[in-house]
Amino acid sequence: MAGHLSAGKVNVTNEIVILKTDIPALRKLDDATGLMALTFEQENA
């Protein structure tokens, strides 16, 4: 079956990952979405 979507409703979705790390998790403004996105920044050694 194939076709085109002419109307729809978008809902917020997310993926959850549990990860133990020493890398700091920070929230930064994502210019593309305008949302405070979770980022991981590792210092260069």
Biopython code that builds the backbone (N, CA, C, O; Angstrom):
import numpy as np
from Bio.PDB.StructureBuilder import StructureBuilder

atoms = [
    (1, "MET", "N", (0.834, -1.161, 0.000)),
    (1, "MET", "CA", (0.000, 0.000, 0.000)),
    (1, "MET", "C", (0.893, 1.242, 0.000)),
    (1, "MET", "O", (1.937, 1.247, 0.652)),
    (2, "ALA", "N", (0.510, 2.263, -0.700)),
    (2, "ALA", "CA", (1.291, 3.490, -0.754)),
    (2, "ALA", "C", (0.350, 4.682, -0.870)),
    (2, "ALA", "O", (-0.839, 4.524, -1.150)),
    (3, "GLY", "N", (0.886, 5.860, -0.654)),
    (3, "GLY", "CA", (0.060, 7.053, -0.769)),
    (3, "GLY", "C", (0.784, 8.260, -0.206)),
    (3, "GLY", "O", (1.993, 8.220, 0.024)),
    (4, "HIS", "N", (0.042, 9.329, 0.014)),
    (4, "HIS", "CA", (0.584, 10.563, 0.545)),
    (4, "HIS", "C", (-0.211, 10.976, 1.772)),
    (4, "HIS", "O", (-1.424, 10.773, 1.835)),
    (5, "LEU", "N", (0.475, 11.552, 2.739)),
    (5, "LEU", "CA", (-0.169, 12.065, 3.936)),
    (5, "LEU", "C", (-0.581, 13.505, 3.669)),
    (5, "LEU", "O", (0.274, 14.363, 3.449)),
    (6, "SER", "N", (-1.871, 13.776, 3.685)),
    (6, "SER", "CA", (-2.344, 15.132, 3.406)),
    (6, "SER", "C", (-2.641, 15.907, 4.686)),
    (6, "SER", "O", (-2.730, 17.135, 4.650)),
    (7, "ALA", "N", (-2.793, 15.231, 5.796)),
    (7, "ALA", "CA", (-3.036, 15.891, 7.075)),
    (7, "ALA", "C", (-2.557, 14.952, 8.180)),
    (7, "ALA", "O", (-2.538, 13.733, 8.011)),
    (8, "GLY", "N", (-2.178, 15.525, 9.289)),
    (8, "GLY", "CA", (-1.722, 14.696, 10.392)),
    (8, "GLY", "C", (-1.553, 15.518, 11.654)),
    (8, "GLY", "O", (-1.664, 16.744, 11.636)),
    (9, "LYS", "N", (-1.284, 14.831, 12.743)),
    (9, "LYS", "CA", (-1.068, 15.484, 14.024)),
    (9, "LYS", "C", (0.277, 15.004, 14.561)),
    (9, "LYS", "O", (0.539, 13.802, 14.611)),
    (10, "VAL", "N", (1.122, 15.940, 14.959)),
    (10, "VAL", "CA", (2.443, 15.613, 15.472)),
    (10, "VAL", "C", (2.397, 15.619, 16.994)),
    (10, "VAL", "O", (1.873, 16.550, 17.606)),
    (11, "ASN", "N", (2.939, 14.588, 17.586)),
    (11, "ASN", "CA", (3.049, 14.495, 19.039)),
    (11, "ASN", "C", (4.509, 14.493, 19.431)),
    (11, "ASN", "O", (5.369, 14.085, 18.650)),
    (12, "VAL", "N", (4.789, 14.948, 20.632)),
    (12, "VAL", "CA", (6.156, 14.934, 21.140)),
    (12, "VAL", "C", (6.539, 13.492, 21.456)),
    (12, "VAL", "O", (5.783, 12.764, 22.100)),
    (13, "THR", "N", (7.705, 13.095, 21.001)),
    (13, "THR", "CA", (8.217, 11.759, 21.311)),
    (13, "THR", "C", (9.603, 11.896, 21.907)),
    (13, "THR", "O", (10.238, 12.943, 21.775)),
    (14, "ASN", "N", (10.069, 10.866, 22.551)),
    (14, "ASN", "CA", (11.432, 10.875, 23.073)),
    (14, "ASN", "C", (11.961, 9.464, 23.162)),
    (14, "ASN", "O", (11.207, 8.493, 23.116)),
    (15, "GLU", "N", (13.263, 9.368, 23.289)),
    (15, "GLU", "CA", (13.935, 8.107, 23.531)),
    (15, "GLU", "C", (14.713, 8.274, 24.819)),
    (15, "GLU", "O", (15.346, 9.307, 25.040)),
    (16, "ILE", "N", (14.670, 7.272, 25.661)),
    (16, "ILE", "CA", (15.342, 7.349, 26.949)),
    (16, "ILE", "C", (16.457, 6.311, 26.982)),
    (16, "ILE", "O", (16.236, 5.133, 26.700)),
    (17, "VAL", "N", (17.659, 6.768, 27.331)),
    (17, "VAL", "CA", (18.815, 5.886, 27.457)),
    (17, "VAL", "C", (19.415, 6.117, 28.831)),
    (17, "VAL", "O", (19.619, 7.261, 29.238)),
    (18, "ILE", "N", (19.696, 5.047, 29.544)),
    (18, "ILE", "CA", (20.366, 5.156, 30.839)),
    (18, "ILE", "C", (21.827, 4.815, 30.607)),
    (18, "ILE", "O", (22.164, 3.723, 30.150)),
    (19, "LEU", "N", (22.694, 5.779, 30.932)),
    (19, "LEU", "CA", (24.107, 5.651, 30.620)),
    (19, "LEU", "C", (24.933, 6.182, 31.775)),
    (19, "LEU", "O", (24.702, 7.298, 32.241)),
    (20, "LYS", "N", (25.885, 5.404, 32.241)),
    (20, "LYS", "CA", (26.799, 5.875, 33.280)),
    (20, "LYS", "C", (28.067, 6.359, 32.585)),
    (20, "LYS", "O", (28.727, 5.606, 31.869)),
    (21, "THR", "N", (28.397, 7.635, 32.810)),
    (21, "THR", "CA", (29.558, 8.227, 32.163)),
    (21, "THR", "C", (30.107, 9.370, 33.007)),
    (21, "THR", "O", (29.403, 9.934, 33.845)),
    (22, "ASP", "N", (31.362, 9.698, 32.776)),
    (22, "ASP", "CA", (31.979, 10.850, 33.442)),
    (22, "ASP", "C", (31.874, 12.102, 32.585)),
    (22, "ASP", "O", (32.313, 13.173, 33.003)),
    (23, "ILE", "N", (31.299, 11.985, 31.397)),
    (23, "ILE", "CA", (31.143, 13.125, 30.502)),
    (23, "ILE", "C", (29.952, 13.958, 30.974)),
    (23, "ILE", "O", (28.857, 13.419, 31.134)),
    (24, "PRO", "N", (30.144, 15.274, 31.204)),
    (24, "PRO", "CA", (29.043, 16.111, 31.682)),
    (24, "PRO", "C", (27.915, 16.233, 30.650)),
    (24, "PRO", "O", (28.166, 16.389, 29.454)),
    (25, "ALA", "N", (26.688, 16.159, 31.128)),
    (25, "ALA", "CA", (25.508, 16.380, 30.283)),
    (25, "ALA", "C", (25.022, 17.802, 30.540)),
    (25, "ALA", "O", (24.754, 18.184, 31.679)),
    (26, "LEU", "N", (24.913, 18.576, 29.466)),
    (26, "LEU", "CA", (24.520, 19.970, 29.584)),
    (26, "LEU", "C", (23.323, 20.256, 28.694)),
    (26, "LEU", "O", (23.113, 19.574, 27.691)),
    (27, "ARG", "N", (22.542, 21.255, 29.054)),
    (27, "ARG", "CA", (21.450, 21.717, 28.203)),
    (27, "ARG", "C", (21.921, 22.972, 27.467)),
    (27, "ARG", "O", (22.402, 23.923, 28.084)),
    (28, "LYS", "N", (21.777, 22.960, 26.145)),
    (28, "LYS", "CA", (22.145, 24.118, 25.324)),
    (28, "LYS", "C", (21.038, 24.379, 24.322)),
    (28, "LYS", "O", (20.357, 23.456, 23.875)),
    (29, "LEU", "N", (20.866, 25.637, 23.978)),
    (29, "LEU", "CA", (19.853, 26.017, 23.010)),
    (29, "LEU", "C", (20.214, 25.478, 21.634)),
    (29, "LEU", "O", (21.297, 25.749, 21.115)),
    (30, "ASP", "N", (19.300, 24.715, 21.051)),
    (30, "ASP", "CA", (19.468, 24.198, 19.692)),
    (30, "ASP", "C", (18.844, 25.214, 18.744)),
    (30, "ASP", "O", (17.628, 25.405, 18.742)),
    (31, "ASP", "N", (19.682, 25.868, 17.934)),
    (31, "ASP", "CA", (19.199, 26.911, 17.029)),
    (31, "ASP", "C", (18.176, 26.387, 16.026)),
    (31, "ASP", "O", (17.267, 27.117, 15.632)),
    (32, "ALA", "N", (18.316, 25.138, 15.612)),
    (32, "ALA", "CA", (17.413, 24.576, 14.597)),
    (32, "ALA", "C", (16.002, 24.378, 15.137)),
    (32, "ALA", "O", (15.029, 24.562, 14.407)),
    (33, "THR", "N", (15.882, 23.999, 16.427)),
    (33, "THR", "CA", (14.565, 23.695, 16.987)),
    (33, "THR", "C", (14.066, 24.752, 17.964)),
    (33, "THR", "O", (12.864, 24.852, 18.211)),
    (34, "GLY", "N", (14.984, 25.542, 18.522)),
    (34, "GLY", "CA", (14.611, 26.515, 19.546)),
    (34, "GLY", "C", (14.412, 25.879, 20.911)),
    (34, "GLY", "O", (13.899, 26.522, 21.828)),
    (35, "LEU", "N", (14.817, 24.612, 21.054)),
    (35, "LEU", "CA", (14.641, 23.896, 22.316)),
    (35, "LEU", "C", (15.966, 23.785, 23.054)),
    (35, "LEU", "O", (17.036, 23.841, 22.448)),
    (36, "MET", "N", (15.880, 23.627, 24.365)),
    (36, "MET", "CA", (17.073, 23.382, 25.167)),
    (36, "MET", "C", (17.397, 21.891, 25.066)),
    (36, "MET", "O", (16.779, 21.063, 25.736)),
    (37, "ALA", "N", (18.366, 21.565, 24.227)),
    (37, "ALA", "CA", (18.706, 20.163, 23.949)),
    (37, "ALA", "C", (19.773, 19.665, 24.909)),
    (37, "ALA", "O", (20.627, 20.425, 25.364)),
    (38, "LEU", "N", (19.709, 18.386, 25.206)),
    (38, "LEU", "CA", (20.710, 17.748, 26.055)),
    (38, "LEU", "C", (21.931, 17.446, 25.200)),
    (38, "LEU", "O", (21.821, 16.812, 24.151)),
    (39, "THR", "N", (23.098, 17.904, 25.652)),
    (39, "THR", "CA", (24.346, 17.659, 24.919)),
    (39, "THR", "C", (25.372, 17.050, 25.858)),
    (39, "THR", "O", (25.304, 17.221, 27.075)),
    (40, "PHE", "N", (26.309, 16.346, 25.282)),
    (40, "PHE", "CA", (27.409, 15.752, 26.037)),
    (40, "PHE", "C", (28.696, 16.338, 25.487)),
    (40, "PHE", "O", (28.951, 16.272, 24.285)),
    (41, "GLU", "N", (29.507, 16.912, 26.365)),
    (41, "GLU", "CA", (30.746, 17.524, 25.929)),
    (41, "GLU", "C", (31.916, 16.884, 26.657)),
    (41, "GLU", "O", (31.979, 16.873, 27.886)),
    (42, "GLN", "N", (32.826, 16.360, 25.876)),
    (42, "GLN", "CA", (34.018, 15.761, 26.444)),
    (42, "GLN", "C", (35.184, 16.677, 26.169)),
    (42, "GLN", "O", (35.372, 17.138, 25.043)),
    (43, "GLU", "N", (35.983, 16.946, 27.214)),
    (43, "GLU", "CA", (37.150, 17.801, 27.055)),
    (43, "GLU", "C", (38.184, 17.083, 26.200)),
    (43, "GLU", "O", (38.348, 15.867, 26.302)),
    (44, "ASN", "N", (38.881, 17.843, 25.355)),
    (44, "ASN", "CA", (39.954, 17.265, 24.561)),
    (44, "ASN", "C", (41.136, 16.983, 25.466)),
    (44, "ASN", "O", (41.567, 17.844, 26.232)),
    (45, "ALA", "N", (41.657, 15.768, 25.371)),
    (45, "ALA", "CA", (42.769, 15.354, 26.246)),
    (45, "ALA", "C", (44.102, 15.805, 25.719)),
    (45, "ALA", "O", (45.132, 15.536, 26.337)),
]
sb = StructureBuilder()
sb.init_structure("model")
sb.init_model(0)
sb.init_chain("A")
sb.init_seg("    ")
for serial, (resi, resn, name, xyz) in enumerate(atoms, 1):
    if name == "N":
        sb.init_residue(resn, " ", resi, " ")
    sb.init_atom(name, np.array(xyz, "f"), 0.0, 1.0, " ", f" {name:<3s}", serial, name[0])
structure = sb.get_structure()
